[in-house]
Amino acid sequence: MRSRRPPSSALSEAERVERAAASLLPLEREVLVLSAGHRLRNAQIGARLGISERRAERILARAIRKFDRAMNGPAKRWWTFW
């Protein structure tokens, strides 16, 4: 029998962050950590990982978007507010 995950509202903030980070690909996670954790710029991230600055920027944008969705759920469409 599979264990059921508790609803996201029952998780602590640290558990929610861990779960959101686990939803990222390894490269996305690494770029996000280098940007947010180590405060590196895209050019520095690219140089460290051997990728272009533009690619580092795109990976970071995708990682932030995926992390945000994992933390807050999918964005609601504007018409659902009416």
LINZI-V850328 format. One record per residue. RES is the residue in three letters. PHI is phi in degrees with one decimal (* if undefined). NEAR is the number of other ideal C-beta (glycine too) atoms within 8 Angstrom. D_LAST is the distance of its C-alpha to the last C-alpha in Angstrom with 1 decimal. Layout:
RES:PHI:NEAR:D_LAST / RES:PHI:NEAR:D_LAST
//
This chain:
MET:*:2:41.3 / ARG:-80.7:3:38.5 / SER:-78.1:4:37.4 / ARG:-91.3:4:33.7 / ARG:-79.3:4:31.8 / PRO:-68.6:6:30.3 / PRO:-60.5:6:26.5 / SER:-60.5:8:25.5 / SER:-70.6:4:24.7 / ALA:-90.3:5:28.4 / LEU:-86.5:10:29.8 / SER:-73.8:5:31.3 / GLU:-60.0:6:30.2 / ALA:-62.9:6:33.4 / GLU:-67.0:8:32.8 / ARG:-64.3:11:29.3 / VAL:-65.9:9:30.9 / GLU:-59.8:8:33.7 / ARG:-65.1:11:31.5 / ALA:-65.5:11:29.4 / ALA:-65.4:10:32.7 / ALA:-68.0:6:34.1 / SER:-77.9:8:31.3 / LEU:-87.2:12:32.7 / LEU:-70.4:5:35.7 / PRO:-54.9:6:38.9 / LEU:-66.4:8:38.9 / GLU:-61.9:12:35.3 / ARG:-62.3:11:36.1 / GLU:-65.5:9:39.3 / VAL:-63.8:14:37.7 / LEU:-63.9:15:35.0 / VAL:-64.8:9:37.8 / LEU:-64.8:12:39.9 / SER:-76.4:12:37.2 / ALA:-82.0:6:35.6 / GLY:-83.1:7:38.6 / HIS:-104.0:7:41.5 / ARG:58.5:5:39.8 / LEU:-87.0:8:41.3 / ARG:-82.4:5:40.2 / ASN:-58.3:11:39.4 / ALA:-64.4:8:42.9 / GLN:-68.7:9:44.5 / ILE:-63.4:16:42.4 / GLY:-59.3:13:43.4 / ALA:-63.8:7:47.0 / ARG:-68.0:8:47.0 / LEU:-96.5:11:45.5 / GLY:75.3:5:47.3 / ILE:-125.1:8:44.3 / SER:-74.4:6:43.2 / GLU:-61.3:9:41.2 / ARG:-63.2:7:38.6 / ARG:-66.1:9:38.4 / ALA:-60.4:15:38.1 / GLU:-63.5:9:35.1 / ARG:-66.1:8:33.3 / ILE:-64.3:12:34.1 / LEU:-62.8:13:32.9 / ALA:-61.2:8:29.5 / ARG:-65.8:9:29.1 / ALA:-64.6:13:30.3 / ILE:-63.5:9:27.8 / ARG:-62.1:8:24.9 / LYS:-66.8:11:26.2 / PHE:-63.9:13:27.0 / ASP:-62.3:8:23.6 / ARG:-63.7:10:22.0 / ALA:-67.4:9:24.7 / MET:-79.5:8:24.1 / ASN:-113.1:6:20.3 / GLY:83.7:4:19.3 / PRO:-65.2:4:17.6 / ALA:-66.8:5:15.0 / LYS:-87.4:6:11.4 / ARG:-70.0:5:10.1 / TRP:-61.0:5:7.9 / TRP:-76.7:5:5.7 / THR:-77.5:6:5.5 / PHE:-80.5:5:3.8 / TRP:-90.5:3:0.0
//
